[in-house]
Amino acid sequence: MIELRNVWFSYDGEFVLKDINLKVEKGERIVVLGINGSGKSTLLKLLNALLFPTKGTYLYKGKNIEKNAFKDKNFIKAFRKEVVLLFQNPDAMIFNPTVYDEIAFGLRQLGFEEKVVKERVLYWAEVFGLTQYLNKPPFILSGGQKQKLCLACLLVLEPEVLLLDEPTANLDPKSTGWLIDFLNELKGVTTITSTHNLSLAPELGNRLIVLREGGSIIYDGEAEAFLKDQEKLINAGLVHKHKDKPYYHLH
Ligand SMILES: Nc1ncnc2c1ncn2[C@@H]1O[C@H](COP(=O)(O)OP(=O)(O)OP(=O)(O)O)[C@@H](O)[C@H]1O
């Protein structure tokens, strides 16, 4: 479904993703783990075609995702409905006058009838516990509620690929548990979730991709095996060793 072939990316000359090779099948649940600045957000933005590879190839369902493909309006519409990204900062995604309009926005942009828009908005507002806020402005919501609102805005589109950038960052333990259960039950949707939280990683997916500082993949495989391997963890900068003291976990 998704394939990155020898992808390199630089914002301003220095590569922040290096020689990324990745194949993702439909329905996989993937976690991207890495320290701050290792390139997790950049990788998700590439997969969402907000950025394009500086070198290398991104194929989505066999189609080359490059700037020219995004000149085709029908393609943009299909891609933006199928592949969606939850930004690290929910405020970056919220701009409508009411919670209802916020959830409805994507569907309206895609030309759905108001009757269908209403059905879907009411359904997803209920799932995310937002029904009582539908007529309220989104800015009154708490950080966690805003995160849920942003998720509702994406899921209302019934996407095939859900990209989540540090989705638990604004959530308390109860909401984090809720989100993990929710993602586990989301059948048929491919999820790619970034985190720098070692202990949450195995909960967010079963295939782990680890980025090291500088933006290269140092591990792609089963989560548990990686998390037991001290040497790999140190290599990824995810734990460090104090002089004369046992290994110390950063998270
Ligand atoms: N718009 C930008 N312009 C220039 N450099 C950028 C830009 N965005 C990110 N970078 C740089 O690219 C590198 C990777 O950043 P990115 O945000 O992808 O990492 P990350 O793993 O998501 O980090 P974090 O966990 O802190 O969110 C960093 O060195 C960062 O400074």
The ligand as an SDF file (V2000), in Angstrom:
LIG
                    3D

 31 33  0  0  0  0  0  0  0  0999 V2000
   10.4600   23.4190    8.8180 N   0  0  0  0  0  0  0  0  0  0  0  0
   11.7000   23.0410    9.1390 C   0  0  0  0  0  0  0  0  0  0  0  0
   12.7650   23.7100    8.6300 N   0  0  0  0  0  0  0  0  0  0  0  0
   14.0450   23.3310    8.9160 C   0  0  0  0  0  0  0  0  0  0  0  0
   14.3540   22.2650    9.7230 N   0  0  0  0  0  0  0  0  0  0  0  0
   13.3200   21.5740   10.2330 C   0  0  0  0  0  0  0  0  0  0  0  0
   11.9660   21.9260    9.9860 C   0  0  0  0  0  0  0  0  0  0  0  0
   11.1690   21.0320   10.6470 N   0  0  0  0  0  0  0  0  0  0  0  0
   11.9940   20.1720   11.2820 C   0  0  0  0  0  0  0  0  0  0  0  0
   13.2940   20.4980   11.0330 N   0  0  0  0  0  0  0  0  0  0  0  0
   14.4700   19.7710   11.5390 C   0  0  0  0  0  0  0  0  0  0  0  0
   14.3870   18.4280   11.0560 O   0  0  0  0  0  0  0  0  0  0  0  0
   14.8530   17.5130   12.0660 C   0  0  0  0  0  0  0  0  0  0  0  0
   13.7500   16.4910   12.3340 C   0  0  0  0  0  0  0  0  0  0  0  0
   12.6580   17.1460   12.9240 O   0  0  0  0  0  0  0  0  0  0  0  0
   11.2630   16.4270   13.2200 P   0  0  0  0  0  0  0  0  0  0  0  0
   10.3180   17.4580   13.7410 O   0  0  0  0  0  0  0  0  0  0  0  0
   10.8650   15.6390   12.0340 O   0  0  0  0  0  0  0  0  0  0  0  0
   11.7000   15.4130   14.3940 O   0  0  0  0  0  0  0  0  0  0  0  0
   10.8270   14.6470   15.4570 P   0  0  0  0  0  0  0  0  0  0  0  0
   11.4800   13.3140   15.6390 O   0  0  0  0  0  0  0  0  0  0  0  0
    9.3890   14.6580   15.0630 O   0  0  0  0  0  0  0  0  0  0  0  0
   11.0250   15.5220   16.7640 O   0  0  0  0  0  0  0  0  0  0  0  0
   10.0880   15.7420   18.0690 P   0  0  0  0  0  0  0  0  0  0  0  0
   10.0080   14.4180   18.7790 O   0  0  0  0  0  0  0  0  0  0  0  0
   10.8340   16.7720   18.8480 O   0  0  0  0  0  0  0  0  0  0  0  0
    8.7520   16.2270   17.5570 O   0  0  0  0  0  0  0  0  0  0  0  0
   15.2180   18.3590   13.2800 C   0  0  0  0  0  0  0  0  0  0  0  0
   16.6090   18.5650   13.2420 O   0  0  0  0  0  0  0  0  0  0  0  0
   14.4850   19.6590   13.0530 C   0  0  0  0  0  0  0  0  0  0  0  0
   15.1640   20.7490   13.6130 O   0  0  0  0  0  0  0  0  0  0  0  0
  1  2  1  0
  2  3  1  0
  2  7  2  0
  3  4  2  0
  4  5  1  0
  5  6  2  0
  6  7  1  0
  6 10  1  0
  7  8  1  0
  8  9  2  0
  9 10  1  0
 10 11  1  0
 11 12  1  0
 11 30  1  0
 12 13  1  0
 13 14  1  0
 13 28  1  0
 14 15  1  0
 15 16  1  0
 16 17  2  0
 16 18  1  0
 16 19  1  0
 19 20  1  0
 20 21  2  0
 20 22  1  0
 20 23  1  0
 23 24  1  0
 24 25  2  0
 24 26  1  0
 24 27  1  0
 28 29  1  0
 28 30  1  0
 30 31  1  0
M  END
$$$$
